[in-house]
């Protein structure tokens, strides 16, 4: 299998995600707020996938030893540098997760639930039980449980598959359009900066790097390519399920607003 074959096989699910009804429901900053309050968990667990790749593909223990593939090490460390310690719009070093929280606060989205939930996750051995007990809806739980099931395989190619193909593609552009139509980007500087940075890094740098990592990890091993295909499909299915859940929340909000009028 090649990366092209893999991407072709994923096209139906990726198209389903691109055409999801959620996108037609995102019309206002209030909708963005609702979206972010669920999507924040995907931003957070993306970092867990990245750090799992760093643990598996670079040397983070002591004594230090050279990694098996220095080119992959470089790819991972480049992504970690920017995702975990990028500069925000004020020139302060922050992770993209922290920038996302700042953007949530800017639109008056609730960050307290996410911070409380995430602080309750303490170790990989019991995280499935911790997720099940958390104050989350079922789609959020399923999304997070899949991520940590992937991480617990300890197979870098599987982790790289979820990391690469389990992402959203249309949200940054859509959010920027909503902001432009509202009170303008000047009122949402942190969110605007985050979105533009997300577009710049994912499209131009991190997306292509992630594909290179998968190619390097799988090589000519058909079993690895098949596992990558299997888990990539699952990642997309759980993303679609999360989008379904958020779409229902948005529809409920709009119905409540219509009833109030």
Helices and strands as residue ranges (DSSP letters): H 3-18, H 22-25, H 29-57, H 70-85, E 86-87, E 93-94, H 96-106, H 112-119, H 127-133, H 138-151, H 156-165, H 171-181, G 185-187, H 189-201, I 202-206, H 207-218, H 222-260
